[in-house]
Amino acid sequence: MERTWKKTLAAGIAAVVIVVALVLAGGRLTDHTAPADQGSSAMQQTDADRQQEQTLDSDDPDVVGPKQNGNREVTGSTTGNSGGQDQYHTDPVPEGRPQSVEPGSTAVDTDTRLTCTISISCATILDNMDLCAENKLALVPSDGVILPAATVTFSPGESVYDVLQQVCRDYGIHLESEFTPMYNSTYIQGINNLYEFDVGNESGWMYKVNGWFPNYGCSRYALQNGDVVNWVYTCDLGYDVGGGYSTGS
């Protein structure tokens, strides 16, 4: 009987030990689970921080890339004033040609009226209709003339761009442009809904005054009495209209 009692007591003690051990083990498992959850939260926080850093490091969409020199797009260096360029990356103006005038630097004399002649042509497209965007074919006049030579009045201090705006408004011709701070000038994107690159990768609008293609933008060219302004569409970086990539020649 005594031996049986001892066996029962031993079995009871063993059972208690097992229960205590399981409880303790369960407590340790619970303790390990909490750090795991905290680690997950920390990882999510790290991912969020990483996303924020990537956003901060991304390119600014407002930064303007290389733009035109003489109303044509160029891809050369845009740092410094190397090669005799001015602060707006304009090459030296050929001797005997008008120097550029920065927009807003000269007061417009509205009391004085002068005259100039202006025309708009896209005749070069007629020889490149196979390159023209299909949805733009109907916009090309049969003779390529968007605006025949017209005499307009302007005030001293106004630019080629000012007069272009005026005639397009007066004659109901579509015009789209943008100001490029890097070149301190206005770039003509489209006239009569014909835009740059509509007739190949080397196409776009150019202007000349008295037979010369200036090597700076149209809003930097101050008009003089009697000037003759021609806006022409090129399909070959100016070589098909005598501009030769607007080198100033």
C-alpha positions, 0 to 999 in steps of 0.5 A: 500500500505504501509503495502504491502511494509513493508511485501515485505521489511521484506521478502527481509531482511529475504531472505538475512539473510538466504543466509548469514547464508547458506554461513557462514554455508558452510564456516564452513563445508569447514573448518571442511573438511580440518582437516579430510583430514589431519587426514587421512594423519596423520593416513597413516603416523602412519601406515607407522611408525608402519610398520617401527618399526615392521621391525626394531624389527623383528629377524635378518635372519642372526642370527645363531641358536643353532648348533652342538657340535661334528658335531651334532646339539644340543638344549642346552643352548648357553649362558656363559661357564657353565659346564666347556665348552670353549668359543665355547660351547664345553664340556671338552675333555676326558682325553687322547684325542686330544684337539681341535685346532682352525682353522687358529691358526696353520700354515700348513707345506706344506713342510712336508707330512703325511698320514692318512686313511679316509672312508665314509659310510652310511650303517645305512640307509640300515636298515632304508630305510623305513625312507629315503626320497623317492628322496634319495633312489637311492643315497644309495649304495647297500653296504652303502659304499660311499668311501672305506678306502683310504690312503691320504696325508696331511700336518701338521696343516690340519684338518679332514675337510681339508682331507674330502674336498680333498678326495671328490674333488679327487673322485668326491663326493658331499660335502656341509658344513657351518661354524658356528661361534658360535662353530668356526667350520664347520658343514657337511650338506651333503655328496653324496647328503645325508643330515641331516634329510633325514632319520628321525629327528635323522639322519645326519653325524658324524665322528670318529678318531681312533675309537673315536667320538670327541665332537668338529667339524671336522675343529677343529680336527688337524690330526696326522700321521697315523690317521684313519678317518671314516665318518658315517651316523647315523639314531639315534643320533649316537647310531647306530654307537657307537657315543652315541649322540657324547658325546665324549665316 
